[in-house]
């Protein structure tokens, strides 16, 4: 059964490339402002902190995730049909993303002192999931190189990255 058909409604917004790009830019802007505020580079008040949390939850985890994941679901049909691990990873990311959205909504509407453990939980789940996804993508990349004839390209790209990484003394 194709749950993606019901989860992400087949609306024209999802097929247009400009909308996901604009949503991605908005999410990046919100994350940058959040980081600047938490590092106390931008001054903020309690009211501004609440506004940024609401924007992060509603746009970053809610509407933005729904649009971006819907777009990714449509453009990745072929690769998910060919690779079982990519399909599993795709659905795992969707489930975890919306689970984090539910936890953040709970934090938003039930703001009391007993919910302090939820913020580190959200951070831990998203960090662990991101690390696992990065590991799977890296595994797929290196398995492609192992089967590929482009091994010299791997050595050139690795050397290029090594030369351009900032060296710490």
Secondary structure as UniProt FT lines:
FT   HELIX           4..7
FT   HELIX           12..15
FT   HELIX           17..38
FT   TURN            39..40
FT   HELIX           46..55
FT   HELIX           56..63
FT   HELIX           64..75
FT   HELIX           77..82
FT   HELIX           84..109
FT   HELIX           113..115
FT   HELIX           116..147
FT   HELIX           151..164
//
